[in-house]
Amino acid sequence: MDYATWLAFTIMATLIVMSPGPNGVIVLKTLGQHGYKPTLAIISGLFCATFMHGLFVLFGLSALLIYVPQAFIAIKILGALYLCYLGIKSLKQFFKYNQTKKSVDVQPVSQITNQKKSGRQFWQTGFITQILNPKVSALYLAVIPNFVDFTSATATADTLLLTFTHATIVGSWFILLATVSMKLLPYFKGGSIGRWLNGLAGIVMLYFSAMLLTYEAKKV
C-alpha cells in the first residue's frame, strides 16, 4: 500500500470518527459522572472493539453479517437493546441524582470498592457498545475493499494497517475530546452538569437505539 492510499483512508476515517454518534455520548457521560480514568477505560474498550471489527473483515465475519439477513438482524437487535439499556440506566441516574449524592457521603468504603472494580466494567461497556454495532462492520466491508487489493500478497498486512489506523484514530479522538472537556469544565465531575449530561445521554442513546433498529446494510 502506498502512502497516498493510506493518507486518503486516514482522512476519511477521521471525519467519520469525529461525526456525532453513541460513542461520543458514552465518553462524555462517563466523564461527567465518573471522571477521567474510567473514561480512558471506555476509550480502551472502543479501541479494542474497533480493531476486532477489522479482524472480522479478514476472517469474513463482517461479510456474514451483511449477506446473511438473520445474523445481521440478530446483531442489530442486540446492539439496539444494549444502547437502550444504557439509555434507561442514564435516565434512572438522572432522576435519582439526589439520592445518589446522599449515599456517596455516607458510604465511602463501598464507593472505594466499586472504584476498584470499575476499570474492567467501563472497558466492557466501551467494547460491547462498539462490537455490537453492525454499522461498523458494514462500514469496513464497504470501505476496506476500496483501499486494499485482496489479490495481492500484502492484502492481510494492508488490512491490518488500515484497521490499526482506524482504531488509533478512535482512541486519539476520544482521548482528545475527554481531555479538552475536562479542561473546559473543571467542575464537570459530580456536579449538576454531570446530572444533566446523564439525562441528555439517556435520551440520545435511546435515539441511537431506535436508529440502529432501522439501519439497513447495503450489499457491496
Secondary structure, 3 states (H helix, E strand, C coil): CCHHHHHHHHHHHHHHHHCCCHHHHHHHHHHHHHCHHHHHHHHHHHHHHHHHHHHHHHCCHHHHHHHCHHHHHHHHHHHHHHHHHHHHHHHHHHHCHHHHHHHHHHCHHHHHHHHHHHHHHHHHHHHHHHHCCHHHHHHHHHHHHHHCCCCCCCHHHHHHHHHHHHHHHHHHHHHHHHHHHHHHCCCCCCCHHHHHHHHHHHHHHHHHHHHHHCCCCCCC
